[in-house]
Amino acid sequence: MSRSIPDLSALAVPGTRLSLRVTPKASRNAIEPPGDATAPLRVYVTTVPEGGKANAAVLKLLAKALGVPKSRLAIVQGETGRDKVIEIS
């Protein structure tokens, strides 16, 4: 794995919900672990937030970091905002 995509496979437990803070139109695709346990994961994607493209990029990047298929991830809150909650099924 590259440095910008950490190994989050320990979080890939069915039923787990992850809080994210998404930054679209970033200079690179990356995931930053939170500084403390209550802070959300910071996710940066280069995709523009139009027509769900940024959401698709976030799910793809997160699936790669978690080591699970994209089909196991769902946005349960924050579809149109920067703060999202993702559930692993």
Backbone bond lengths (Angstrom), bond angles and torsions (degrees), N, CA, C in turn:
res aa  C-N    CA-C-N  psi(-1)  N-CA   C-N-CA  omega(-1)  CA-C   N-CA-C  phi
1 M - - - 1.458 - - 1.522 109.55 -
2 S 1.291 115.25 149.88 1.458 118.94 178.40 1.524 110.25 -79.82
3 R 1.308 114.62 166.56 1.463 119.35 -178.46 1.515 112.99 -63.78
4 S 1.323 117.65 -31.01 1.463 120.39 -175.67 1.532 113.14 -80.81
5 I 1.347 116.72 -8.66 1.458 120.24 177.86 1.528 107.84 -122.33
6 P 1.337 117.27 99.08 1.469 120.00 -178.14 1.530 111.71 -72.04
7 D 1.315 116.26 161.26 1.464 122.20 176.51 1.525 108.23 -82.46
8 L 1.315 116.00 107.11 1.464 121.05 -179.57 1.521 111.47 -108.25
9 S 1.322 117.10 20.33 1.469 120.76 -174.93 1.526 113.06 -59.41
10 A 1.337 118.35 -23.66 1.467 120.87 178.00 1.531 111.34 -66.55
11 L 1.334 117.13 -21.09 1.469 121.16 -179.69 1.524 112.84 -88.92
12 A 1.331 117.15 -6.55 1.467 121.62 -173.57 1.523 112.62 -79.46
13 V 1.313 116.39 56.20 1.463 122.45 178.46 1.532 107.87 -103.25
14 P 1.339 118.14 128.16 1.464 119.68 179.36 1.529 111.95 -53.46
15 G 1.324 115.51 136.00 1.457 121.25 -179.43 1.525 113.49 93.09
16 T 1.325 117.12 -10.04 1.464 120.89 -179.91 1.525 109.74 -71.49
17 R 1.325 115.55 139.82 1.467 121.15 174.91 1.515 108.67 -114.85
18 L 1.323 115.73 130.80 1.461 122.06 -179.73 1.520 109.87 -112.38
19 S 1.323 116.29 132.49 1.466 121.28 174.81 1.518 107.73 -91.14
20 L 1.329 115.42 132.54 1.458 121.50 -178.71 1.513 111.06 -125.31
21 R 1.311 116.05 150.50 1.469 122.84 167.96 1.515 104.61 -120.69
22 V 1.327 117.19 111.99 1.461 122.73 -172.77 1.528 111.31 -99.37
23 T 1.330 115.27 136.71 1.464 121.83 173.84 1.525 107.63 -119.27
24 P 1.349 117.45 103.01 1.470 119.71 176.69 1.528 110.23 -79.27
25 K 1.316 116.12 167.24 1.476 123.91 -179.94 1.528 111.87 55.84
26 A 1.333 116.70 34.93 1.463 121.47 177.75 1.532 109.00 -79.59
27 S 1.311 116.78 169.95 1.460 120.48 -179.16 1.528 112.11 -76.80
28 R 1.339 117.25 -18.89 1.461 120.52 179.50 1.527 109.24 -154.13
29 N 1.335 115.29 161.34 1.466 120.49 173.89 1.521 107.76 -85.24
30 A 1.327 116.74 125.32 1.463 120.22 -178.31 1.516 110.56 -157.96
31 I 1.334 114.74 158.45 1.465 122.09 173.15 1.517 106.71 -127.04
32 E 1.324 116.08 127.59 1.463 122.22 177.96 1.520 108.89 -108.98
33 P 1.331 117.11 122.41 1.468 118.62 176.25 1.531 110.03 -63.62
34 P 1.320 117.03 151.92 1.466 119.58 -179.16 1.528 111.68 -69.95
35 G 1.323 115.75 153.48 1.460 120.96 177.71 1.519 111.88 -70.92
36 D 1.332 116.74 -33.62 1.468 120.39 176.69 1.530 109.13 -136.40
37 A 1.307 116.60 171.95 1.465 121.79 -173.14 1.527 114.14 -65.20
38 T 1.335 117.88 -24.40 1.460 119.91 -176.73 1.526 112.91 -90.92
39 A 1.325 117.87 -14.29 1.458 121.39 -177.93 1.532 110.44 -79.15
40 P 1.336 117.00 148.78 1.469 119.54 178.52 1.525 111.15 -76.76
41 L 1.337 115.10 160.33 1.467 120.36 172.10 1.521 107.50 -67.34
42 R 1.318 117.91 140.89 1.465 121.51 175.22 1.521 107.23 -97.57
43 V 1.329 116.68 123.38 1.461 121.84 -179.66 1.521 108.35 -120.00
44 Y 1.333 115.73 127.52 1.465 122.11 179.66 1.524 108.21 -115.21
45 V 1.336 116.58 128.35 1.464 121.12 177.06 1.520 109.26 -129.91
46 T 1.326 115.82 147.18 1.467 120.90 -178.06 1.525 112.26 -81.54
47 T 1.312 117.29 -12.04 1.455 123.06 -175.89 1.531 112.06 -73.88
48 V 1.338 115.23 148.18 1.466 120.03 177.54 1.527 109.85 -80.08
49 P 1.335 117.41 148.40 1.474 120.31 -178.62 1.522 112.29 -83.16
50 E 1.334 116.35 65.28 1.473 121.23 179.12 1.522 109.35 -126.63
51 G 1.301 116.27 129.95 1.456 121.20 174.33 1.519 114.59 61.13
52 G 1.310 117.32 28.63 1.461 120.52 177.83 1.516 114.68 80.05
53 K 1.340 117.64 7.10 1.469 120.60 -178.65 1.525 112.10 -64.45
54 A 1.319 117.09 -41.29 1.469 120.41 -179.89 1.530 110.29 -67.36
55 N 1.330 117.49 -39.64 1.473 120.55 177.54 1.524 110.68 -61.33
56 A 1.331 116.72 -42.59 1.467 120.73 178.60 1.521 110.60 -63.26
57 A 1.328 117.16 -39.64 1.463 121.03 178.94 1.523 110.98 -66.89
58 V 1.331 116.81 -38.93 1.469 121.00 178.01 1.519 109.96 -63.02
59 L 1.336 117.53 -46.55 1.462 120.67 -179.23 1.526 111.27 -63.83
60 K 1.326 116.96 -39.23 1.468 121.13 179.01 1.527 110.49 -63.92
61 L 1.334 117.02 -46.63 1.464 121.92 -179.55 1.531 110.97 -64.82
62 L 1.324 116.01 -43.00 1.463 120.93 -179.78 1.534 110.97 -66.25
63 A 1.326 116.97 -40.29 1.468 121.02 178.30 1.529 110.24 -61.12
64 K 1.313 116.59 -40.48 1.467 121.14 178.67 1.531 110.60 -63.99
65 A 1.329 117.13 -43.72 1.469 121.44 -179.21 1.528 111.58 -68.04
66 L 1.335 116.80 -35.70 1.466 121.35 -178.71 1.531 112.47 -82.77
67 G 1.328 116.30 -19.76 1.458 120.41 -177.50 1.515 112.96 74.51
68 V 1.341 116.20 33.32 1.470 121.51 178.76 1.527 108.74 -127.36
69 P 1.336 118.11 159.40 1.465 120.05 175.51 1.539 111.12 -68.25
70 K 1.330 115.94 149.94 1.480 120.57 178.39 1.520 111.84 -57.29
71 S 1.319 116.65 -30.47 1.468 120.47 -177.37 1.527 112.49 -65.11
72 R 1.326 118.25 -15.85 1.476 121.26 178.77 1.516 112.39 -88.40
73 L 1.330 117.70 -3.23 1.463 121.58 -179.08 1.516 110.66 -108.87
74 A 1.327 115.84 140.80 1.463 120.53 178.53 1.522 109.28 -142.87
75 I 1.322 115.37 139.43 1.461 120.34 174.80 1.521 106.82 -82.97
76 V 1.334 117.03 115.34 1.460 120.38 -178.10 1.526 111.90 -101.37
77 Q 1.321 116.72 -12.24 1.461 120.66 178.89 1.519 108.44 -156.27
78 G 1.336 116.71 139.58 1.455 120.94 174.66 1.507 114.89 86.95
79 E 1.310 117.87 31.83 1.469 122.42 -178.96 1.530 112.33 -52.30
80 T 1.332 117.36 -38.78 1.464 120.26 -176.32 1.526 113.72 -109.06
81 G 1.313 117.93 2.85 1.463 120.71 -178.66 1.514 112.57 -109.57
82 R 1.323 115.63 176.68 1.462 120.70 178.58 1.533 111.74 -80.43
83 D 1.332 116.88 -28.55 1.461 120.59 178.30 1.524 107.90 -92.85
84 K 1.337 115.83 122.62 1.451 120.96 -175.57 1.525 110.42 -129.45
85 V 1.323 115.27 157.16 1.460 122.14 171.31 1.513 106.16 -122.28
86 I 1.337 115.43 123.89 1.461 122.45 -179.08 1.523 108.07 -110.33
87 E 1.332 116.13 134.90 1.467 119.93 177.04 1.521 109.61 -112.08
88 I 1.338 115.02 137.30 1.458 121.68 177.35 1.515 107.87 -96.35
89 S 1.333 117.36 125.31 1.471 120.27 -179.80 1.511 110.31 -103.24
